[in-house]
Amino acid sequence: MREKVVEVRGLKKSFGDLDVLTGVDLDLYKGENVVVLGKSGTGKSVLIKIMVGLLTQDEGIMNVLGDEVSNLTAKQLNDLRLKIGFSFQASALYDSMTVRENLEFPLVRNVKGLSKAEKNKMVEEVLDAVGLLQTINQMPSELSGGQRKRIGIARTLILKPEIMLYDEPTAGLDPITCSDINNLINEVRENFNTSSIIITHDLTCAKDTGDRVAVLLDGVFGAEGKFEEVFNNPQDQRVKSFYDYNFIV
Amino acid sequence: MADKSTKNENIISPKIDKTLLALTDAFAFVKRFFVEVWLPPYEFKEVIRQCYKIGYNSLALISLTGFIVGIVFTNQSRPSLSEFGATSWLPALISIAIVRAMGPLVTALIAAGKVGSSIGAEIGSMKVTEQIDAMEVSATNPFKFLVVTRVLASTFMIPILVMYTDFVALMGAFLSVHSKEMVSINTFFVQVFEAISFLDIFSSIIKSLVFGFTIGIVGCYKGYHSSKGTEGVGKAANAAVVLAMFLIFIEELLALQIVNFLRMS
């Protein structure tokens, strides 16, 4: 039986009068890539922010690696966060730090007793894994959008997470860079043995990276399964129009 | 996006409720600072980096402003004193004015504009670009790394800058006095130190600590609560300056009352 690393049941979240998630159920199994698809503003990012405790659900269960996130103390939540890598939509690199300092930031605060040589080795290893070793002394402002995404992913990989959460990894990138990022997501899974949730509205990204896709419609998953199962002959008109819009536009 | 709590009905009126909520939020922010400042891990390296940034970045502007204040204040005071043939009192008058009020006030106002806005904009921009969230998900306490360090740095650095401003302003005043009254530097500074008391210096330092804390905490608070993209960052920087300046004047007024009370008793 496959090991479940994330279990979401009946998850609800509202902001003011706006009900964003109205009863989401989702499972993520070890070594699996699940893509959460949906239009902008449907609560895709909210779902993964609840997973790392940046937001709290109003109702429902969010169980990550055996822990109910909303019941954790600050210390326990931090311990859990170390096992989760979060790649932000706009990369969220620290502007005032070089690439090396960005990568060292989580390392020096969470792994004690590392020598300078060990730190350098770890930083260089993850930069090499994302193919950007040459940028080690550059500032984030000197990098392209695609490079920033890769460095953002490298920063999360340095703590060897068990779960990777990607928030719109291909947003705002050209098709070739998107394809590079999709390949990187797959390489990360193979080389770092991660399970991943990929939030996107890009169907090419979903097709290239997802073992399963789940389409978020009106606060719940309206369709779920392999990419072909969901999109080859969609019963739900909203899923069909989402597919048509993506590929025709 | 507002959280679910905004669904609650208003208690008094929307405006008053909003103001009360903002005040509660601000007090909670200050309280959090006083709790977290004692808790490990301590970000000494970042505090020192911020001290250097605050001190070094403000030095040129403060030097120029302090020097000009010294000259202008001396030149403006001279005619009134000369009417009574009391221009020899200039060093005493100027030293009291500079050490008691003008040095701390001018430094704090300049720092509110330069340091406060820079803190507000920097933290605001980190907030809207999710850098603060990124710190949080990497199990680092962003409040400790960003807020505690900056508030401590500005609290420590403003008194040092105030003492420096006092010195530069007195040098400006000396040049003005020397050029008209031909007073030597020795005589000038003997009169300066005869005129000011321990209470003047002590109250000036305490006041500067409070000003520094105000500048830091207001800049951090406004930045930490900024939203709505780049527009929000601009608003945060602006609000940090306006609010810090307003609070500095209020604090100056309160400090004056307290020092006068101490002097009388």
Interface residues (C-beta under 8 A of the other chain):
Chain A: S14 F15 G16 D17 L18 K49 V52 L54 D58 N78 D79 R81 L82 I84 F86 F88 Q89 A90 A92 L93 Y94 D95 S96 F105 P106 R109 N110 R155 T156 L159
Chain B: M1 A2 D3 K4 T6 K7 P41 E122 S125 M126 T129 E130 Q131 D133 A134 M135 E136 V137 S138 A139 T140
